[in-house]
Structure formats: structure tokens, C-alpha cells
Amino acid sequence: MTTLLLSLLLVLAQTALPAALPVVRPLPAPLSVARWWDPPPTPYAAGHRGVDLAAPVGAELRAVAAGRVHHAGPVAGRGVLSLALPNGLRTTYEPVRPLVTEGEEVSAGQVVAVLTEGSHCPAPCLHWGLLSGEVYLNPLALLARPTPRLLPDPRPYGAVSGPVGAAGAGLSPGRPAGRWPGPSP
């Protein structure tokens, strides 16, 4: 029952987040997720309490929304930046070299830190987290969801499946040859 209630609360919180704040990306587009948010089943269980975004060491990190610097400094040997947002949420960035100090006001899109070495990813990455009180949320829920777009398939109907063009620009492996499977008329 607790898991169901927590899941429902997370869904409701994620649905309300994008409309609540004007938000910008912490890194330039396109964001490349190296590891997705994987919340633990209980507060003390193993899980991934944020998302890892691939980025080079030295990348400038931006405040995703206006707020106040909650923490800027080392935690367990890594540089961490935590921003308190006006709606009670807190977003975190690590491993970083903060460019702001505790208590400082920041604006959405302001460069607030630089990515450093020492992440838990195989390649350099930003671990980006989001908290509401003591509850971890998916930070990607802050960002506007992209609008899916279907591209026309330039191949004739029934053509052999495979990538479109030399660069493999197609979004899907292709449609099945012949009739669409289903009941006969």
C-alpha cells in the first residue's frame, strides 16, 4: 500500500512540476541520459536517486530555475551544488566546482557550476537530482516533454526493413512487408 501511495504521489508531483516553474536545461540540448532515474523501493534501499547526463569535464552547468543556493561545497569528497527552488523543491548537481556561494540568489539559466572529474559514471557525467523534502523525484519531470513527431517513410510500402539512408536516419526499423497482421475481412 505504501509503494502504491508513493507511486501515485510521484506521478502527481511529476505532472504538476513542469507547469509550476519556468525551467531551463542544466546542460545544452540535446541532453544525453547515461543512466535513468531508478528510485529505490524503500528510503534506505539501493537505487539511483537522480539522472546521469553525459557531458564533458568543464561543461558549464545552469540553474534549472530561479532560487537560492542551499549548499555549495564538498560532500563525501565530491563537489556538490544544491539549489532551493521557490516551490519547496531542491535540485542537486555533482560532481561540480560551484561558481556561486551558499545563500546567493540565482536566476534560471545562470551558469552556477562547472562539471569536474570524479563521477560514478564510466565517462564524465552530471548526476542531477531533485528532492521534495526528503523524497527524491525524477529531475527530468522538471523539463518540458518533447513533442513526438512521426516522419514519413520514403520507402515504398512492403520494402525490406532497415535503416533509411546511409546514416540510418529512420526512427523505426520499418514496417512489416505485406498486409498488416490481423483478422482477415
N, C-alpha and C positions, 0 to 999 in steps of 0.2 A: 504494500500500500504506500509506503514511504517513497519507493522508487517511482511509482506512478504519479504521486503528487509532485515530486521534484521534477519529473519529466514534463508534466503539464505546466508547472511554473516556468521552467526554462523555455518552453515553446512560447508561452505568453510573453515572457520578457523579451525574447528574440524578435517577436512580431512587433513589439512596441518600440524597440530601440531605434531603428532607422528613422522613424518619423520624429523622435524626441529631440535629436540633436543634428545640427549641420555637421557632417563628418567628412574628413578627407582621409586618404590612404596614408599609412605610415611610411610607405615607400612608393616610388613612382610606378605607374602601370607599365606592364601588366604584373600583377602580383603572382608569384610562383610559390605555391604551398609545398614545402618539403615534407611536412608532417601535419596532419589534420588534428583538430581538437578531439580528444577522446576522454571524456570525463570519467572519473572513477565511479564505481557503483556505490561507494560509501566515502565519507570525507577523508579517511585515512588509507584508503586502498591505492594501489598503483593506477596510474592513468596519465594522460597528457592534458594538463590544465591550461592550455593555450594552443596557438598555432605557430609553426615554424615557417617563416618566409625566407626563401633563398635570397641572398643579397651578398655583395662583395664586402670584405672588410673595408671600412672607410666610408660606407654608404651613409648619406645624411638621412636621419630619421625625423619625421614630422609629428607634431602633436595632432592626434586624430580629431580633437575637438578642443574648444577653449576650456581652460581650467586652471588649477593651481598645482604646482609641484608638491607632491606629497613626500617623496623620497628621491634623493639623487646621491648615489654613492655605492660603495661595495656591499654585497650580501654574499656570504659564503665564497669570497674570492672573486666574484664577478661584479662588474659594474651594472647597476640596476637603476632604472628611472621609473617612477610611478607618478601618474598624474591623476588628481582627484577632479572628476568632472562635475558640473553643477547639478546633475540629476542624481547624485549619490553613487555613481559608478566610479570605478578606478581602473585605469588601464596601465599595464606594465610593459617595459621593454628591457630585454637583456640579450647578450652581453653588450654593454654600451659604455661610452665615455660621455657622461652628461655635459651639456653645454649650458644648463640652467641650474639654479640653486633652489633648495627647499624653501617653500613659501612664495616663490616667484609666480606671478600670473603669466600664462601663456595663451596664445591665440591659436585657433585652428589653422593648421598648415605651417606653423612656425617650426623651423629646424631646432630641435631640442636635444639631439644626441647624435653621436657617430657610432656606427657598428664597429665592434672590436673583435679580436680573436677570442676563443675560449667557449664557443657554443657547444651544446651537446649534439649537434648535427655532424655528419661526416664531412660536410663542406660548410663554409660560413653561412650563418643564417641568423635571423632575428627571431627570438622567442617573444611573441606578443600575447599578452594575457588580458583578461577582463574580469573584474570582480564586482559583485553587488554584495556589499557587506563581506561575509566570509564565503559566499557561494561563487564559484567560478562559472563563467559563462563563455560562450563561443564568441571571441572578438570579431570574427567575420560577420556576425549578426549586426554589427555597427554600420557596416558598409551597405550601400545600395546594392540590391541584387541585380545582376546583369540581365538584360532582356534577351531571351533566346531568339535566335533568328535561324530559319532554315534557308539554306542556299539551294538553288536549283541544281539538279544533277545533269551535267551536259551529255552524259552517255545515253544512247537510245535505250528504251525500255527493254529489259531482258539481257543487257550486255553483261559480260563477265564482271563479277565483283572485284574490287581492288581500289587502290588509291587513284584519285583524279590527278592527272598531270604528273610530271616528273617529280615534283616536290611533295606529292601526296597531300594535296590541299583539301581533300574531301573530309567531311565531318563524320561520315559513317562508312563502313566497309562496302556499302552498296546494297541494293535491294535484291530480293531473290529473283532468279530467272523464271520466266513463265508467269502463270497465274499466281495471284496471292493465295496462300493456303487458306482453306476454309471450306465450309459446306458447299456442295455443288448446288446450282439453282434447280 
